[in-house]
Amino acid sequence: MATDHRGFFVQTADAAMIHWGESPGEETSGTLDAEEKWEILRKWAKNPSRRSLPEGDYWAFSRSELKPVETRRDR
């Protein structure tokens, strides 16, 4: 049976989609753990200048922040 590495998404109250990745406790070595992601998400949520993304795009964790991911190239 193949392993699904897509992870999961969370959605904020204002409909922002965030790719969380691996389930808490299932993180692989070298990736952010749930506590680190939560801290980044908490700071991002408090940022009054954060922007909305076009429909279909989402946010993903880098080592230090949430970065936008563009899903369509026809824009």
N, C-alpha and C positions, 0 to 999 in steps of 0.2 A: 504494500500500500504506500503510495506517494505521500510525502509530508507536504502540507499546505503552508507556505512561508509568507503568505500575504499579510497575516496579522489581522488586527481589527481596528475599526474607526470609532471615534467618539464624536458626538455632535453637541455643540454648545447651544444655549438658549437662543442665540441670535442666528442659528443655523449654520455656523461655521463647521466644516468637517475637518477632523484632525486624525491623521493616520497614527495611531498609537503604536502599532507594530505588534511585537510579541506580548503575550499575556504576562501580567505580573508574576514573577517567580519563574518564568520560562525564558528569560532573556539569555542570550548567548554571551560568552566572554567577549569583552570589548565593546558591548553595546550599553546604552543607558539603561539603568534599572527604573522601576516604577517611581521610586522616590525622586530621582533626578528628573524624570519627565514631568512629574507633578510640579516640581519647583519651577521648571521652565514654563509650563502651562499657566501656573499661578501668576508669574510675572507678566506673561503675554496678555492674560485676561485683564490685568490692571492697567495696561498701556492704553491711554486714551487715543493715541494716534494710530492704533492698529487698523488695517484696512480690510475691506471685504474683498473676497475673491469672486471671479465670475463663476457661474453655475458649472459644476463638474470639476472645478479645481479644488484643491484641498491643501491643508497645512501638514508638514511632516517635521519631525524632530531632527535637528542637526546636533552636534555635540554641545551647543550652547544656546540654541534658540529654535523657534519654529520658523520654517521657511516655506514659501508658497511652492506648490507643485502644479504646473500647467499640464492639463490632460489633453487639450486639443491644440493642434498646431495651425488651424485655419483662422486664427484671429489676426 
